[in-house]
Amino acid sequence: MSKFLDLFVAFCAAATSIIYPIFWIVWEILYAPIRSVLALAGLVAFTCAWISEMIGDIWKYVNGIFQLAAASDARVSTCEVSMWRSLWNDLFSQVGRHPIIPDCILITSMQL
């Protein structure tokens, strides 16, 4: 019985010192691509979550601006529009009526 126990202990020692490292190397070689794919998937998920959060923040900011603009009720009445239009038309109707003053006259008048 003792020889059988010694043989079993020797077999277990050989299995743990020779077979286990070989099994471990094969396992790591097979598991490395899976680990890389999982890491890449985690990076993609993190990036998508960050982009989604950024778009949500921008949407909240722009939505707040639009709500503020809608709440301010800043509308221009037709009276104001016609007043500005008449001022604009008066300004540009006067531009064509004045004669162009030559540069030499402007220079001599500035030197006086």
C-alpha positions as CSV (number, residue, x, y, z in Angstrom):
1,M,0.0,0.0,0.0
2,S,2.9,2.3,0.7
3,K,4.3,1.9,-2.8
4,F,0.9,2.8,-4.3
5,L,0.7,5.9,-2.1
6,D,4.3,6.9,-3.1
7,L,3.4,6.4,-6.8
8,F,0.3,8.5,-6.4
9,V,2.2,11.3,-4.7
10,A,4.8,11.2,-7.5
11,F,2.1,11.3,-10.1
12,C,0.5,14.3,-8.4
13,A,3.8,16.1,-8.1
14,A,4.5,15.5,-11.8
15,A,1.0,16.7,-12.7
16,T,1.2,19.9,-10.7
17,S,4.8,20.8,-11.8
18,I,4.6,19.8,-15.5
19,I,1.0,19.5,-16.7
20,Y,-0.5,22.5,-14.9
21,P,2.0,25.1,-16.4
22,I,1.3,23.7,-19.8
23,F,-2.5,23.9,-19.2
24,W,-2.1,27.4,-17.9
25,I,-0.1,28.6,-21.0
26,V,-2.7,27.1,-23.3
27,W,-5.5,28.6,-21.3
28,E,-3.9,32.1,-21.5
29,I,-3.3,31.8,-25.2
30,L,-6.9,30.9,-25.8
31,Y,-8.4,33.4,-23.4
32,A,-6.3,36.5,-24.5
33,P,-8.4,37.3,-27.6
34,I,-11.6,37.0,-25.6
35,R,-10.1,39.3,-22.9
36,S,-9.2,41.8,-25.7
37,V,-12.7,41.7,-27.2
38,L,-14.2,42.3,-23.8
39,A,-11.9,45.2,-23.1
40,L,-12.7,46.8,-26.5
41,A,-16.4,46.3,-25.8
42,G,-16.0,48.1,-22.5
43,L,-14.2,51.0,-24.1
44,V,-16.9,51.3,-26.8
45,A,-19.7,51.2,-24.1
46,F,-17.9,53.9,-22.1
47,T,-17.4,56.1,-25.2
48,C,-21.1,55.8,-26.2
49,A,-22.2,56.6,-22.7
50,W,-20.0,59.7,-22.6
51,I,-21.2,60.9,-26.0
52,S,-24.8,60.3,-24.9
53,E,-24.4,62.2,-21.7
54,M,-22.7,65.1,-23.6
55,I,-25.5,65.3,-26.1
56,G,-28.1,65.2,-23.3
57,D,-26.2,68.1,-21.5
58,I,-26.1,70.1,-24.8
59,W,-29.8,69.4,-25.3
60,K,-30.7,70.6,-21.8
61,Y,-28.7,73.8,-22.3
62,V,-30.2,74.6,-25.7
63,N,-33.7,73.7,-24.5
64,G,-33.3,76.1,-21.6
65,I,-32.3,78.9,-24.0
66,F,-35.3,78.2,-26.2
67,Q,-37.7,78.2,-23.2
68,L,-36.3,81.5,-22.0
69,A,-36.7,83.0,-25.5
70,A,-40.3,81.7,-25.7
71,A,-41.1,83.0,-22.2
72,S,-39.7,86.5,-22.9
73,D,-42.4,87.1,-25.5
74,A,-40.2,89.6,-27.4
75,R,-42.2,90.3,-30.5
76,V,-41.8,93.3,-32.8
77,S,-45.0,95.2,-33.6
78,T,-45.8,96.3,-37.1
79,C,-45.5,99.9,-36.1
80,E,-41.9,99.4,-35.1
81,V,-41.1,97.6,-38.3
82,S,-42.6,100.3,-40.5
83,M,-40.7,103.0,-38.5
84,W,-37.3,101.2,-39.0
85,R,-38.1,100.6,-42.7
86,S,-38.9,104.2,-43.3
87,L,-35.7,105.3,-41.5
88,W,-33.7,102.8,-43.6
89,N,-35.3,104.0,-46.8
90,D,-34.7,107.7,-45.9
91,L,-31.0,107.0,-45.1
92,F,-30.3,105.3,-48.4
93,S,-32.4,107.7,-50.4
94,Q,-30.1,110.5,-49.3
95,V,-26.9,108.7,-50.3
96,G,-27.5,109.1,-54.0
97,R,-28.5,112.8,-53.8
98,H,-25.2,114.2,-52.5
99,P,-22.4,114.9,-55.0
100,I,-19.1,113.1,-54.5
101,I,-16.5,115.5,-53.1
102,P,-13.1,115.0,-54.7
103,D,-10.3,113.9,-52.4
104,C,-8.1,117.0,-53.2
105,I,-10.7,119.3,-51.8
106,L,-11.0,117.2,-48.6
107,I,-7.2,117.2,-48.2
108,T,-6.9,121.0,-48.6
109,S,-9.7,121.7,-46.3
110,M,-8.2,119.5,-43.6
111,Q,-4.9,121.3,-43.8
112,L,-6.5,124.7,-43.1
